């Protein structure tokens, strides 16, 4: 069984409250030679004006290590790997990193995190772990 992040179910509930339907838990990326990678969640929602659907994949990260920079390095590496594989296997999905609002403020509003956002390396959203709601989307 795959280990889930401590905020996995919180993010799932927040996405549902935000109008998303969870379609994959997890979203499997099947690689050649029987290898698999797993993105935490896949979700979609109806776009009424365009009569289509928007699809996202979500990697949930809790940033619980003593070093936020080590957590950031690991999260970015995983995000970049998944993003490139998603382009190949699931091009209709947009990948997002999900972090709690406190992590968003302490990591992604600082220079290293801001650089990743401004340079288009990552997309993320923050959530409130108590209210189980999405706080903000950061493209």
N, C-alpha and C positions, 0 to 999 in steps of 0.2 A: 504494500500500500504506500502511496506517495505521501510524504510529509507535507502538511499544509501550514502556511504561515499563520501566526496567531490571529491575524486580522482577516483571514480568508472569509469566514462567514459574515463578519461585519461588513466587508466590502460588497459581498453578494447581496446582503439586505439593502445596503445603500443604493446599489445600482437598481434594484427592483423598485425602491421608493422613487428613484429618478426616472422611472418609465422604461427601463431596460428589461428585456427578457433574457434570462440566462440560457444559453444554448449549449454550452460546453462547460464541464466541470470535472476535469480540466480539458483544455483544447490540446489535442495531441498533434505533434508535428512528426510524421513518419519519415524517417530518413532512409537512405539506401542501406543495405546490409542488415536490416532488422533493427536499426537503432531508432530510438524515440526520444523526443524532448517534450516537455509538458508545460504549456503556458497555463497559469492558474485558472483563468476563466475566459470564456467567449460569450459575447452578448450581442443582441441586436435590438433595434427599435424601429418602429415605422415612422417614416418621414411623410407626414400627411400631404404637404404641399407638393412633394415630388413623387408621391405614390411609390416609393421605394423603401429600402431599408438601409440603415446605417449599421455597420458591423464593427465591433471593437474586440480586441483581445486585451486582457489585463494581467499584469504580473504584480502581485501584492508583495510589498516589502515592509518589514516592521522596524528595521534599524535599531536592533536591541544590543548590539555589541558595545563595548566600552569606547571604541573608536568609530565615530560616524564616518570618517574618511574611508576606513576599511569596508564598511557597509556600502558606502557610495561606490567604491571601486568595483565591488562584486555586483551590485545592482546594475551599474552601467555596462559592465562586461556582458552580463546576462541579457540585458535589454538590447544591446547592439547585435548580439548573436541571434536572438529571437526575431528582431526586426528584419534582419536580412533573410532569414529563413522564411518568415511570414511573407515577404515579397515574392518568394519563389513558390510557396505552397498554398498560401491563402492571401492573394493580393487584394482581395476585397475587404480585408480586415485592417484596421489601424490599431497599432499596439500602444498601450498606455501603461505607465508605472503608477501604482496606487500606493500612496503613503499617507500616514495620519497628518493632520494639520500641524501638529507640533513639529514633526520632522520636516514638513514643507517649510516652516519658518526657520528652523535652525540649520537646515542643510541646503535647501533650494533657494533661499533668499540670501545666501552667502555667495562669495565669489565663485567657488568651484561649481556649485549647483546652478547659479545664474549663467555661467558660461555654457554649460550643457544645454540649458533651455534656449538661450539666445542664439547659439550656433546650430540649433535644430537637431541636436544629438538625441534628445529624449523628449517625450510628451508625457505629462503626468496629470493626475488629479489628486486632490487631497480630500480626506474624509474626517468626520468627527466620530471617533470610536464610541462615544457615549450615546449620542443621538442616532448613530448609524445612518448618517446622511452624507452626501457629497457636499463639500464646502466650495470647491472651485476647480475648474478645468484649466490647465495651463498647456496650451499647444506647443 
